[in-house]
């Protein structure tokens, strides 16, 4: 997978599988802004998620533990956004 494709992967996955969930859309926006560093979506939560990811990377040295912890963080974040108004 090339770098350009990886940068839009969250959006493409949502479209490809018909995932219209607003919570997933927010997470996709956050991931986009962290990855591309372009501030396209300008969500206030971006900096906090970026710090959380940095903490996961610092605390967990192996790929498996990083994936496990990162997935848990994203699951919790999704739960926070699921069903809310999702305002900026």
C-alpha positions, 0 to 999 in steps of 0.5 A: 500500500502506498503512502497516499492510499494509506492516508485516505484509508479510513475514508475509503474503508467507510465508503467501501463497506457502506459504514455511515456511522457518525462516530466512525466518521469522526475517528476518520477525521481525527486520523486524517488530521494526525496522519496528514498534518493538514488540519483539514477537519480541525477537530478539537480532539485531534491533539488529545488523540495524538498524545494518547497514541504517543503514550501507547507507543512509548509505553508498549514496545511490541507491535502486538501490544501496541495494536491491542492497546491502540484498538482499545483506545479507539474502541473507547473513543468510538463509544464516546462519539457513538450516538452523540451530536458530534458537534465540533 
